[in-house]
């Protein structure tokens, strides 16, 4: 498993992850983005690409203010996975991803 690079589009509240060549046929079922509690005042997010139970790559955010982000969708293109977020507070995604 490798650490995935994350490109941030702060203006559109999106995270873009490049797909590794070994999983070119990745679908929405093969990616996950989970926000979980880090402590009483912070959350953290984990993005994973997986195929047939094998995790090919992941990316862990830095802890961010609890409730500041919510996932609003995931798109998978031929070269990347795009995580769309809704900001519940005025944070800069570059500070955490």
N, C-alpha and C positions, 0 to 999 in steps of 0.2 A: 504494500500500500504506500502511496506517495502523498506528499502534501501538495494540494492543488493551489495554483495561483488564482488570486481573486482580483479582478479589476472592478473598481467602484465607479458607478455613475451616480454621484450624489444628487445631481439636479433632478434625475428621474427616479430616484430611490431604487436603484437596481444594483445587483451584484452579478458579475459575469465570470463564469468559470469555463476555461478552455477544456474541450474533451480530449482525453488521451487517445492516440491512434488505435490502441488495442481494443477500444470500445466504441468504434465509429458508429455502430448501429444502436446507440443508446436511446431509450425512450423515457417518457415522463415517469413510468413505473420504476425506472432504474436509478432515480435520483431522490434524495431526501434532504429536507432542510428543517431542522428542529430547533425550536427555541425552548430552553429549559432554565430553571432557576439555578443561579450560581451561588447566591446567598440571599439574605433577607432584603437587600436593596438593589441587587443586580441580576440580570439574565445573561446567558451566553447562547450562541448559535453554533450548530454543527451542520455542515453540508457534506454529503457523501454521494459518490457515484459507485454503483454496484451492479453486477451482472451475475445471475445464477448463484446468488449467495456470496460471491467473492467481492470484497470492497477493493476498488481500484484506486481510489483517492479520496481524501477528505480535507476539510479546512475548518478550523476552529476559530471563532471570533475571540476578541478580547471581551471581558465583561463590560456590559453597557447598562445604563439605567433601567431598572425593572419596568416593564410595560412600554418601553420607548419604541419598540418595533413589533410589527406583526407581518407575517407572510401573506401576500395577496395573490400569489401565483408563481408558477414555474413554467418557462418555455424551454424547449429543447430544439436547437437548430442543428445543422450538419456539423458545425464546428464548436458550438458552445452550449452551455446551460445558463439560463438567465433567471435569477431569483428576483421577483418583484416584491418590494416591501412597502408597507404603509408606516410612516413615521408618526408616532403619537406625541412626540416632543421634537423640538428643533435641534436634532443632533447631527453631527457630521459623520457619515458612515466611514470616512477615511480614518477616523480615530479608533475604530473598532474592528475593521476588516482589512 
